[in-house]
């Protein structure tokens, strides 16, 4: 008589092997479509390329080149149909490029395409007067530089500040007040770059970002339709998800302003 426990284990193992082989077959079959998608793209058949790339993304969403090509296709469709089209091609493109950037942060092509695509977004996020100046400065450097550039800047200004301090102590120049002012300036810049780099590293590892997936989304002061609409943001804008409640997401805008949007109006990165 077959041991029930042994039979159960053997059956589960066989099922696991079959599932693994099935998944591998699907993956191989899907990636075999990549040349087809590329061919569609090069021939200008962007709708067909989008369909194939969408199938590939459904199988693997952590492949930087695949996400990059998918984003390129979406952006070509945005260029073809324009911003008035009901489909949010621009938001899809920016989201995919942002995901690819997380997987390959030093890729120059991804960085260039992201900068170029952001020129087509509506929002420019003017500074909010209720936000303190230090926060606005940190946000400015946060979006202007990558994490590596911020770290390099912090090291550079700390070195220059320290060098000027040593020069003042050793040579005691006649214009010592000016030298001290320069030192203070370098250390202030060091503090800004260092603080921005810490915030960027923290936000990229802990805080989830997202891209607005609607042509226009209202930002409310409270998680309620009866609350005041503070502002409106548009397709393709990048925001940061602070927390979620039922049907609502609390976001932070690049200018430091915070508010609530309805769930489903954002693509997560």
Buried (B, 14 or more C-beta within 10 A) or exposed (E): EEEEEEEEEEEEEEEEEEEEEEEEEEEEEBBEBBEBBBEBBEEEBBEBBBBBBBEBBEBEEEBBEBBBBBBBBBBBBBBEBEBEEEEBBBBBBBBBBBBBBBBBBEBEEBBEBBEEBBEBBBBEBEBBEEBEEEBBEBBBBBBEBBBEBBBBBBBBBBEBBBEBBEBBEEEEEEEEEEBEEBBEBBBEBBBBBBBBBBBBEEBBEEEBBBBBBBBEBBBBEEBEEEEEEBBBBBBBBBBBBBEBEEEBBBBBBBBBBBBBBBEEBBBEB
